[in-house]
Amino acid sequence: MNGVPFPIGPCVLAFVVIAALSDVHTRRIPNWLVATALVVALPVQVVLHGAVEGMQMWLGGCLTGGLLLLPGYLMRLMGAGDVKLMAAVGSFCGAYGAFEIGLATFAIGGAWSLVVLLRRRQMLTGLIGVASLLVETAVPGDGMVQRRSGLADGSIGTIPYGVAIAIGSTFVLFASV
């Protein structure tokens, strides 16, 4: 993003900090928070960019943000709240901003997951789980059946991914100023 217009930065930062705190505390991202962000983002985009372009920025960012995390949700790697949170962040930042934030979030979440695996001394178990997931998704039709049946439920835990989204958003917003 080539600079962040004034109301976008503070709105996104406040929103992702509240979401991250909620995710750490309750392991959930409240729907009222995501809905509020989506409702606030539309008039902000319209005021900044005009009616048509503002609605395009809002919708494009919402779709890009949500679609980036949707495969993770479909593979049961993250919750729906994470997908909705990223869609709401995208509604503020537009499609390109959502893509940048998504990439930063993936890097942060991946590094965090590796640190968790190393601290728990379960790197081998984690790598076997990733390999199993890749094989399951490569096998047409049978992969999700095996995953739902519990064959690949070798999960060693979860991380509050809302925190990774908050850190990624903050990094991209400050890097683009």
C-alpha positions as CSV (number, residue, x, y, z in Angstrom):
1,M,0.0,0.0,0.0
2,N,1.5,3.3,-1.0
3,G,0.6,5.2,2.2
4,V,-2.4,4.8,4.3
5,P,-5.1,7.5,4.3
6,F,-5.8,8.9,7.7
7,P,-8.9,7.1,9.1
8,I,-7.8,3.7,7.7
9,G,-4.7,3.1,9.9
10,P,-6.3,3.9,13.3
11,C,-9.5,2.0,12.5
12,V,-7.6,-1.1,11.4
13,L,-5.2,-1.0,14.3
14,A,-7.9,-0.6,16.9
15,F,-10.0,-3.3,15.3
16,V,-7.2,-5.9,15.1
17,V,-5.9,-5.2,18.6
18,I,-9.4,-5.8,20.0
19,A,-9.7,-8.9,17.9
20,A,-6.3,-10.2,18.9
21,L,-7.0,-9.6,22.6
22,S,-10.3,-11.5,22.3
23,D,-8.7,-14.3,20.4
24,V,-6.0,-14.7,23.1
25,H,-8.5,-14.5,26.0
26,T,-11.5,-16.5,24.6
27,R,-10.0,-18.1,21.5
28,R,-12.9,-16.5,19.5
29,I,-13.3,-13.4,17.4
30,P,-16.7,-12.0,18.1
31,N,-19.1,-11.6,15.2
32,W,-20.3,-8.2,16.5
33,L,-16.7,-6.9,16.2
34,V,-16.3,-8.1,12.6
35,A,-19.8,-6.8,11.6
36,T,-19.0,-3.4,13.2
37,A,-15.7,-3.2,11.2
38,L,-17.5,-4.1,7.9
39,V,-20.2,-1.5,8.6
40,V,-17.7,1.2,9.4
41,A,-15.3,0.4,6.5
42,L,-17.9,1.0,3.8
43,P,-18.6,4.7,4.5
44,V,-14.9,5.3,5.2
45,Q,-14.1,3.9,1.7
46,V,-16.9,5.9,0.1
47,V,-15.7,9.1,1.7
48,L,-12.1,8.5,0.7
49,H,-12.6,7.3,-2.8
50,G,-16.2,8.2,-3.9
51,A,-19.2,6.0,-4.1
52,V,-18.3,3.6,-6.9
53,E,-14.6,3.3,-6.3
54,G,-15.1,3.2,-2.5
55,M,-17.6,0.3,-2.9
56,Q,-15.2,-1.5,-5.2
57,M,-12.3,-1.0,-2.7
58,W,-14.5,-2.3,0.1
59,L,-15.9,-5.3,-1.7
60,G,-12.5,-6.2,-3.4
61,G,-10.7,-6.0,-0.1
62,C,-13.4,-8.0,1.7
63,L,-13.3,-10.8,-0.9
64,T,-9.5,-10.9,-1.2
65,G,-9.0,-11.0,2.6
66,G,-11.6,-13.7,3.1
67,L,-10.6,-15.8,0.1
68,L,-6.9,-15.8,1.3
69,L,-7.8,-17.6,4.5
70,L,-10.8,-19.7,3.2
71,P,-8.7,-22.7,2.2
72,G,-7.3,-22.9,5.7
73,Y,-10.8,-22.9,7.2
74,L,-12.0,-25.5,4.7
75,M,-9.1,-27.8,5.7
76,R,-9.9,-27.1,9.4
77,L,-6.6,-25.4,10.0
78,M,-8.2,-22.2,11.4
79,G,-11.6,-21.0,12.5
80,A,-14.2,-19.0,10.7
81,G,-13.5,-16.0,12.9
82,D,-10.0,-15.7,11.4
83,V,-11.5,-15.7,7.9
84,K,-14.0,-13.1,8.8
85,L,-11.4,-11.0,10.6
86,M,-9.2,-11.0,7.5
87,A,-12.2,-10.1,5.3
88,A,-13.0,-7.1,7.6
89,V,-9.3,-6.0,7.5
90,G,-9.5,-6.2,3.7
91,S,-12.6,-4.1,3.6
92,F,-10.6,-1.2,5.1
93,C,-7.4,-1.8,3.1
94,G,-8.7,-2.8,-0.3
95,A,-7.7,-5.9,-2.4
96,Y,-4.0,-5.0,-2.7
97,G,-3.7,-4.1,1.0
98,A,-5.5,-7.3,2.0
99,F,-3.1,-9.3,-0.1
100,E,0.0,-7.7,1.4
101,I,-1.4,-8.2,4.9
102,G,-2.3,-11.8,4.1
103,L,1.3,-12.5,3.0
104,A,2.7,-10.9,6.1
105,T,0.2,-12.8,8.3
106,F,1.1,-16.1,6.6
107,A,4.8,-15.5,7.3
108,I,4.2,-14.5,10.9
109,G,1.8,-17.4,11.6
110,G,4.1,-19.9,10.0
111,A,7.1,-18.7,12.0
112,W,5.1,-18.7,15.2
113,S,3.9,-22.2,14.5
114,L,7.5,-23.4,14.0
115,V,8.5,-21.8,17.3
116,V,5.6,-23.5,19.1
117,L,6.7,-26.9,17.5
118,L,10.3,-26.3,18.6
119,R,9.4,-25.3,22.1
120,R,7.1,-28.3,22.6
121,R,9.8,-30.5,21.0
122,Q,7.3,-31.9,18.5
123,M,8.8,-30.8,15.2
124,L,8.7,-34.4,13.8
125,T,5.0,-34.7,14.8
126,G,4.3,-31.4,13.2
127,L,6.1,-32.2,10.0
128,I,4.3,-35.6,9.8
129,G,1.0,-33.7,10.2
130,V,1.9,-31.3,7.4
131,A,2.9,-34.1,5.1
132,S,-0.3,-36.0,5.9
133,L,-2.3,-32.9,5.1
134,L,-0.6,-32.4,1.8
135,V,-1.2,-36.0,0.8
136,E,-4.8,-35.8,1.9
137,T,-5.5,-32.7,-0.2
138,A,-3.7,-34.2,-3.2
139,V,-5.9,-37.3,-3.2
140,P,-9.2,-36.3,-4.9
141,G,-12.2,-37.1,-2.8
142,D,-10.6,-39.2,-0.2
143,G,-8.6,-36.6,1.5
144,M,-11.4,-34.8,3.4
145,V,-13.0,-38.1,4.2
146,Q,-9.9,-39.3,5.9
147,R,-9.4,-36.0,7.7
148,R,-13.0,-36.0,9.0
149,S,-12.7,-39.6,10.2
150,G,-9.9,-38.6,12.5
151,L,-7.1,-40.4,10.6
152,A,-5.1,-37.2,10.5
153,D,-6.0,-35.7,13.8
154,G,-2.4,-35.6,15.0
155,S,-2.8,-31.9,15.9
156,I,-0.4,-30.8,18.6
157,G,-2.4,-27.6,19.4
158,T,-3.5,-24.3,18.0
159,I,-2.4,-20.7,18.0
160,P,-4.7,-17.7,18.2
161,Y,-4.3,-16.7,14.6
162,G,-6.0,-13.3,15.2
163,V,-2.8,-12.3,16.8
164,A,-0.8,-13.1,13.6
165,I,-3.4,-11.1,11.6
166,A,-3.0,-8.2,14.0
167,I,0.8,-8.3,13.8
168,G,0.7,-8.7,10.0
169,S,-1.7,-5.8,9.7
170,T,0.4,-3.5,11.9
171,F,3.6,-4.4,10.1
172,V,2.1,-3.6,6.7
173,L,0.4,-0.4,7.8
174,F,3.6,0.9,9.4
175,A,5.8,-0.3,6.5
176,S,3.6,1.6,4.0
177,V,3.7,5.0,5.7
